[in-house]
Structure formats: structure tokens, C-alpha cells
Amino acid sequence: MHTAELKRKLMISGIGSSNGGSFRTVKIDGIGRLEGDVICSDFTLNGRAEVNGSITSETAELHGTLTIQGNLKAKSTRIHGKVKIEGNYAGESLEINGSSIITGNCEAEKFNANGKLQVGTLNADTVLVTLHGHSKISEIGGERIQIRKQRGIGLASWLKILPLGIGNHLTVQTVEGDHIYLEYTTADVVRGADITIGPGCEIGLIEYTAKLEQDKQSKVKRSEKV
């Protein structure tokens, strides 16, 4: 992306729509609709928007509700609210506070989420998830993976209004990583070096190369050192 060549700004205040294209910055304050792919250096949303295409940006700051019919690619993304990506996500850092659906795959160096998730395949060097509601991810891969349950009820106001489930739990098919810590997770297979199974887990098979610790409250059908 040659950001120096992107001269135009796209600003929507109130209710408005625009075609896609290349911009220096895109900012939506209110309700917006973008028809087509968007390329920019900074994408900011405060409100509600729908993008009938893909977004490619250096940064994405999303407050509110956003639906992307295509892919989202950004070096740094912060989500506060509810976002649905019909395609894939690719970037360096993805921070989620709220509810997010990524229909395709998610690739990042650092993935940090607090809320309810639905993701295809998640690959990141560091995966930190605090569960609030029932989340579902097909596969998780990374170096450091930590899945924890939301503690207490001191949630921010934006989180209280989201349609999150009562139970804080993750369902996943496969988890593979070097250092893994899981709470309140149902998984078919967990593979790694150092694995700690905290409370509330149901695991089909664990394969580990170095160390395995298991909470007495959790159920593991089979575990083996390989």
C-alpha cells in the first residue's frame, strides 16, 4: 500500500453512503454504507456501518457495529462492540472487546479478545482470550495460548448490552501450541509442549512433549506424552 499516494479523505457524519476506493483516512460517525473495496491508512468507525467489499488499512479503530462482506486486512485493529467479517482477517495485532464473528480464517501476531467469538481457524503467535458468552473456534494454533473465563460481573457498559450467552465457554476442535493454558474449554484434541488444563474443561485427547497439569474438575479422556 502506497499511503503517500492516498490524498482523499472520506468522512460520513450522521447517515450517508459512498462508493469504495483509495483514501488517506476513512471516518464514519453515525450510520454509513460503503459499496466496494476500501483502501486507506486509517479506518475509524463510531456508530454502525456496512461495507460491501473488503477493507485494507494500516489501522482500524471500530466502535459500534460493523459488517464487512469481504476481508479485513490491517496492521493494527481494535474492536469495541460487535463486528462481523464474512471473509478473512489478516494483521499484526487484533484486540477485541465485545462480540466478533470471523467466518473465514484469522491470522495475526497477537490476538487479544474479551467477549464472545466465532472464528474459523485462528493462528497467532500469542492468543489471549477472556470468555464472556459461548464462543466457538474451529482450530487454534500459536506459540502461547491462554483461554480464561470472565471473572466477576464488572463489565463495561458496552458489553452489558450485547446479546452474549449466559455461560462462559469455548468449543474448539483442535488446539496446538507451545505453551497452552485452558479454562472452560471443550476440545477434541490439544497438542503442545507445556499444557495446563484449568477448571471446566472437557478434552478428548492431549498430546504433550514436556509437561501436563490438570485441574481435578476437568475431564480428559486420554493423555499421552509423545
N, C-alpha and C positions, 0 to 999 in steps of 0.2 A: 504494500500500500504506500503510495507516494503522497503523504499527508500535506506536503508543501504545495501540491497542486490543487488541493481541495480548498476553494475560496469561498464558496457559498455557505450560508447558514440557513437551516430550516427551523423555523420557530412556529409552533402551534399553541395558541392560548385560547382557552375556552373549548369550543368544539370546532374541529376542522379536519381536512384531509389533504393529502398530497401524493404525487407520484414519487417513486423511488428515485435513486440517483446517487451522485457523489457529492458529499458536503463536508465542510470543515467540522461543524457541530450540528447535532440534531437535538432539539429540546421540545418536549411536549408537556405543557401544563394544562391539564384538563382531559378532554377526550379526543383522541386522534386516530386516524386511519391512514396507513401508508400502503400504496399499491405498487409493489415491485421491490426489488432488492435495494438495500441501503448500504452505502459505504461511507464511513466518516471516521473522524478521530475521536469524537466523544458523543455518546448517545445517552440522553438523560430523559427519564420519564417521571412525572409527578401526576398520577391520575390513572387513566385507563387508555389502552391503545391496542390496535391490531395491526400486524404487519403481514401483508400477503406477499411474502418473499423471505429473503434471508437478510441478516444484519452482520456486517463486518466492521468492527470498530476497535480502536485502541482500548477504550474504556467504555463500560456500560454501567450506569447507575440507575436502578429501576426501583421506584417507589410506587406501589399500587398494583394494578392488574395488567398483564401483557400477554398476548397470544402471538406467537411467531409461527407462520405456516411453514417456514423453511428452517435454516440453520442459524445458530448464533455463534460467531467467532469473535472473541475479544481477549486481549491480554489479561485484563482485569475486569471482573464483573461482580457487582454487589446487588443482591435482590432482597428487597424488603416488601413482602406482600405475596402475591400469587402470580406465577409465571408458568406458561405452557409453551414448550418448544416442540413443534411437530417433527423436527429433524434432529440434528446432532448439535452438541456443544463442543467447542474446542477453545482452549485458552491456557493461560498460566495459573491464574488464581480465580476461584469461584467461591463466593460467600453467599449463603442463602439463609434468610431469616423469614420463615413463613412456609408456604406450600408451593412446590415446584414439580412439574411433570416434564421429563425429557424423554420423548418417545424413542429416540434413537440412542446413540452412544454418547458418553460424556468423557472427554479427555482433558485432563488438567494436571498441573504440577501440584497444586494444593487445592483440596476440596474441603470446605468447612460449612456444615449445614446444621441449622437448628430449626426443626419443624417436621413437616410431612413431605415425603419424597416418593416419586415414582420414576424410575430410571431404567433404561435398558442395561447396557454394560457400562460400568463405571471404572475407569482406570486413572489413578493419580498417584504421585509419589507419596503424598500424605492425605489420608482420608479421615476426617474428624466429623462424626455425626452425633448430634444430640436429638434423640427421637421425641417427637410430640405428635401422637397420632400413629396410625398404622401405615408404615412405609413398605414399599416393595421395590427391590432392585434385582435384576436377573443375575448379574455377576459383578463382583468387586475384586479388583486387583490393585496392588500397590506395595510400597515398602513398609509404611506404618499405617495400620488400620485400627481405628478406635470407634466403636459403636456404644453409646451410652444412652440411658433413659433420662428424660427430662426430670429434673429434681424439683419438687415443690410446685407451687401454683403462682409464683411471682412472675407472670408473663407480661410482656409489653402489651399495650392496648391493641396494636395491630394484629397480634397473634390471637387474642381472645375472640375476635370477630370472624376468624377464618373457620371454614367448616371442617375442622380436624376431628379425627376419631377419638373415642374415649381412651382406648388402650394405646399405650406407647410400645410399639413392637415393630420389628423388621423381619420381613420374609425375603430370603435370598437363596438362590440355588447354590452358588459357589463363591467362596471367599479364599483368595490366595494372596499371601503377603509374607514379609519377613517377620514383622512384629505385629501381632494381632491381639486385640482385646475386644471381647463381645459381651454385651448385655442384652437381654430380652430380644434374642435373635433366633429365628428358626432357619436352619441352613441344611442343605443336603450334604455338602462337603466343605470342610475347612482344611486348607493346606498352608503350612508355613514353618518357620524356624521356632520362634518363641510364641506360644499360643496360650492365652489366658481366657478361660470361659467363665464369665461372671454369672450373676443370678438371672433366672428367667429364660434360659436358652434350651433349645431342643436341636441337637445336632445328629445327623445321620452317621457321618464318618469324619474322623480327624486324622490327618497325616502330618506328623511333625518331625523335624530333624534335630532339634536341640532340647526344648523344654515344653512341658504341658502342665498347666494348672487348671483345676476345675472346681467351681463352686458346687457345694452339695445340693443346692436347689435346682441345678440344671441337669438335663438328661442327655447323655451321649451314648448312642447305640454301639459304636465301635471306635476305638482309637488305636493307632499303631505308630511306632517310631520307625522312620524309614531312612 
